Amino acid sequence: MSSTNGEIEEQHAIVKTPRDSQIRKVDKKEIKSATTTSQRPTSTGSMKTQEPSKAGQGDSTNPQQIKKKKPSDFHYGKIIGEGSYSEVVLAKDISSGKEYAIKILEKRHILKEKKEKYVHREKEVLNKLYSHPFFVKLYFTFQDSNKLYFGLSYAKNGELLKYINKVGSFDEKCTQFYSAEVTSALEYLHSLGIIHRDLKPENILLDEDMHIKITDFGTAKILESKSREARANSFVGTAQYVSPELLTNKSACKR
């Protein structure tokens, strides 16, 4: 699910790296430290509600359970993203004032199109990726009689594609910076036996500090085998961005 942010004023005439505007290589020890914290113990099949991290504690901490949320707990704003069977809405938690990108899925459409396994898989993948800084976070889920709700982190600066279209191409330092972040994210993803299968600029969001947040795991694949040769053979994703091996061999793998 790609998201756009129409409400955020564009303050970047060109794309810049985070606030100090300094390019540095991603420290693997730093990433390892961020990613070795305990993952959220939410099962794939249940809709357990989780509390977002408290201010000052950092997003990589494991949130505590709170009272189950419901649709009336939020003020809903504009639509910031749309997909084939869902939409993403900017919403504010009435009690805390915190903003979330809430993904809303129609149960009737999911059942009609037989998309249940994709919804469960996306939730499972997001739970596995919760502690890593370069992926959107799934803070909580809830439902009513007609819809499912995923409470995701809100990337205030929208899609990377917006900045690519605006400047045409990035300079060398900016390219190095974002290449390093994407590489770090994919290394971690693949270490878990997960392949995204629809990675593109629309699915790379930018937070308020201009760091990446990879999103949209509806077509992701969790490889059963840990073998280096484990592959996924189905043709999914966006035609303009499919990998060469998928076009030639009709399969994709994590390496």
Secondary structure as UniProt FT lines:
FT   TURN            19..20
FT   HELIX           28..35
FT   TURN            44..45
FT   TURN            55..57
FT   TURN            59..60
FT   HELIX           71..73
FT   STRAND          74..82
FT   STRAND          86..93
FT   TURN            94..96
FT   STRAND          99..106
FT   HELIX           107..112
FT   TURN            113..114
FT   HELIX           116..128
FT   TURN            129..131
FT   TURN            133..134
FT   STRAND          138..143
FT   STRAND          147..152
FT   TURN            156..157
FT   HELIX           160..167
FT   HELIX           172..191
FT   TURN            192..193
FT   STRAND          194..195
FT   HELIX           201..203
FT   STRAND          204..206
FT   TURN            208..209
FT   STRAND          212..214
FT   TURN            218..219
FT   STRAND          221..222
FT   TURN            228..229
FT   STRAND          231..232
FT   HELIX           239..241
FT   HELIX           244..248
FT   STRAND          252..253
//
